[in-house]
Every structure is written in structure tokens, then in C-alpha cells.
Amino acid sequence: MKMIFLTRWTTFVVLGFFLGCSNTLKTVESLVQEQAYFQALKELEEGLEKRPENELLWLEQGRIHLIYSETDEPIQRTYHYQTAYFSFEEARRLGVDSTQNAEIDNLLQRYWAQEHNAGIRALESGEYDDRLRDASSHLRNAVALKPNEISSYIALSNAYYSAAKMKLAVKTLRDAEENLDAPNAQIYEKLGFLSLEQGDIEESITFYQRSIEIADNKNAAFGLVNAYILAGESLLSVELLSSLLERYPNDTDINHVYGVQLNIVLDGYLTQLHQAYEDDQSDEVERLREAIDLMMEGAEGQLTQAYQNDISNTAFVESLAIFYNNLTSKYLEMLEVAYTEHVDPMSDSAAEYLDKAITYYKRMQQLRPNDREYSQKAESLGELRIVLFTY
């Protein structure tokens, strides 16, 4: 008899539990029909205080927050979306069936698409008042609905960046880093860019390196090159550019940047060679001359390749003009300290480089006829040519 009594008591408790849940849902349904969403949510909160393990109450709370959000402006919807997402996650944890699980996915996808697409439209539209505020409001909502969706984090970070809100742009990407299921190359690439923009070069290098470790990312590699350049690490930038050129042999921008960086390294070698001559370090002189020949061939080859690919690109033309002008200057300075047997070949090279510098400055004059700087430079170098190399 004791066993029978206990079984009946348990049945009554379970029956009471489900009746209580059913009554709450009926009351909530009635309130929703009256569009009394606030009261409906209060009813659900009270029901969940008594029955926190009931997945149907959590499911209904999520649904109503989504419906309620439609009555608010975008900037006010985030709370509803965050609560809806949390409620749906609790419902899943407690064990909704496959149909209910599919419903949750569909609801989140539908509301996310509306907010995300509205944010992108605002971000890409023409200038109007509060454009970036509207974009960030919609995209914050999108993140709240699907915290694992990388595209919304990227777009929201871009909106903050466009509005010059750098700290919020970085925070958005940090939130993504924390919420995504796996490390993401694009997030680290964006963090590298923002760090570089803020002048934190070391942190930028770290983020770009993480991005490249995750995926073969050309943009991140270029960003890392820029970070190395700003850090004064020309050798590291040259090493990275060399590997990039192997993977992207027809990329003119890589040719150009690689040539510029090789020229920087070359300039350092030429300074060292000048000092080696002064110190009469013959072994060091020979070592540096060999290194300079290789570096010069590489720099000249890359800069010339970039120019040949686009002969009207002023950046490419000017880089060659500067390259040959600097070589001329370095070689002329070195004539005073060079070994006797090296003077004549060095003088001939200086004359050759000076002629090429004049050629490219004249080309710049053609491309920018209104800029007197280039015509004056070509004229002054021409006069120098007459003074130094007219025999």
C-alpha cells in the first residue's frame, strides 16, 4: 500500500507540473494575441521561476522576445535578441524535439538575415545622417542573434572603423575571437590592421603572424610586410616578400614593394662598404661587394619588372628614379675612399646610374607635367652629368 500511495503522489506531482506549464502557455498565448508582450513575458518569467527546467517555457520566451523586438527601433532591439538567443539555447539544452530545434534555427536565421542585410545596406549606402549609427545598430543585433557568424563581426567592426570608433572596432573583433568556435584568420588580419592604424606595431606583427599561421592569407602577409617595414625590419620584410613572390609571381605590387625593400637593404650595405673602405678592411670590402651585386640585381630587377608591367604608374617610375639617384650619390661619395683599382669601375657605374636617374625623372615629368619638382630634378641631374662626366 505504501508503494501504491507513493506512485500516485508522484503522478499527481508530474500532472500538476504539466498542467501548470500548460496554463502558463495558454495565458501567454492570450496575451500575445492582445499584443500585450510585456505582460506575456512577465508571465513566462514567473513560470520559469517555478519551472526552470521546462524547455517549452524557454522556447516560448525566445519566440515572444523576437516578436516584441519588431515593435522597437533597431537600436533598442539588442536586449530582445540577446534574451531570445539565451532562451533558445536553454530550450535546446533541456531537450526540445527535432521540429522545435529546426524552428529555432529558422527563427534565428530569419531575424539575423533581416538585421545583417539592413546593416550592410546602411553601410554601403550613400552618405546620409546617422548612416553609420544605423549600420552599427543593425549589425550589433545580427551579432546578438548569431554570435558564431563571422561576417557580422567583420561588418560591425568596419562600421565602427568608418565612424572613427577604433576601440569599439577592436572590441568587436576581440568578442568574435572569444565567441567563434575556432581561431579565424580574417579576425586576426583585421586586428593586425587596426593595431597598425593605432601605431602598435609589435601587436600588429603578432596578429598578422597568427592570421598567416591559420591560413595562407595574402592580405595578411602584405600587412605583415608593412608592419615589418614600419618596425625597421627590412630583412624580415624581404624574406617574406621573397616567399610571396614565389606564390604570386605575376603580382606587380609585390614586385614593386620587394624592389623597394631590397633597395633599403642595399643602401645599408653601401653604407657598410664605405666604412669598410675607410677602415681598410679588405676582406669585408670583398664580401660586401659580392652582397651588393646580388642585392642590386634583385632590387633593379623587381623595380624594372613592376615598371614594365605598368609604365604609366607614377609610383613605379618614381621608385626607379629614386633608386638610380641614390646609387649615383652613394657611388660618388665612395670614390673618395675606394681602393684605387675600384675607382674607375665605380665611376663608370655612377655615370650609368645618373643617366638612368635622369631618364626616369624625365618620365615623371611627362606623367606629371604640372609638377615642377620632377623637371627641376632632371635639370639639376643633367647639369651634374655635364660637370662630372664630360671628358
Stockholm file with secondary structure:
# STOCKHOLM 1.0

chainA/1-391         MKMIFLTRWTTFVVLGFFLGCSNTLKTVESLVQEQAYFQALKELEEGLEKRPENELLWLEQGRIHLIYSETDEPIQRTYHYQTAYFSFEEARRLGVDSTQNAEIDNLLQRYWAQEHNAGIRALESGEYDDRLRDASSHLRNAVALKPNEISSYIALSNAYYSAAKMKLAVKTLRDAEENLDAPNAQIYEKLGFLSLEQGDIEESITFYQRSIEIADNKNAAFGLVNAYILAGESLLSVELLSSLLERYPNDTDINHVYGVQLNIVLDGYLTQLHQAYEDDQSDEVERLREAIDLMMEGAEGQLTQAYQNDISNTAFVESLAIFYNNLTSKYLEMLEVAYTEHVDPMSDSAAEYLDKAITYYKRMQQLRPNDREYSQKAESLGELRIVLFTY
#=GR chainA/1-391 SS CHHHHHHHHHHHHHHHHHHHHHHHHHHHHHHHHTTCHHHHHHHHHHHHHHCTTCHHHHHHHHHHHHHHHTTSCGGGCHHHHHHHHHHHHHHHHHTCCHHHHHHHHHHHHHHHHHHHHHHHHHHHSCCCTTHHHHHHHHHHHHHHHCTTCHHHHHHHHHHHHHTTCHHHHHHHHHHHHHHSSSCCHHHHHHHHHHHHHTTCHHHHHHHHHHHHHHSCCHHHHHHHHHHHHHTTCHHHHHHHHHHHHHHCTTCHHHHHHHHHHHHHHHHHHHHHHHHHHHTTCHHHHHHHHHHHHHHHHHHHHHHHHHHHHCTTCHHHHHHHHHHHHHHHHHHHHHTTTSCHHHHHHHHHHHHHHHHHHHHHHHHHHHHCTTCHHHHHHHHHHHHHHHHHHCC
#=GC SS_cons         CHHHHHHHHHHHHHHHHHHHHHHHHHHHHHHHHTTCHHHHHHHHHHHHHHCTTCHHHHHHHHHHHHHHHTTSCGGGCHHHHHHHHHHHHHHHHHTCCHHHHHHHHHHHHHHHHHHHHHHHHHHHSCCCTTHHHHHHHHHHHHHHHCTTCHHHHHHHHHHHHHTTCHHHHHHHHHHHHHHSSSCCHHHHHHHHHHHHHTTCHHHHHHHHHHHHHHSCCHHHHHHHHHHHHHTTCHHHHHHHHHHHHHHCTTCHHHHHHHHHHHHHHHHHHHHHHHHHHHTTCHHHHHHHHHHHHHHHHHHHHHHHHHHHHCTTCHHHHHHHHHHHHHHHHHHHHHTTTSCHHHHHHHHHHHHHHHHHHHHHHHHHHHHCTTCHHHHHHHHHHHHHHHHHHCC
//
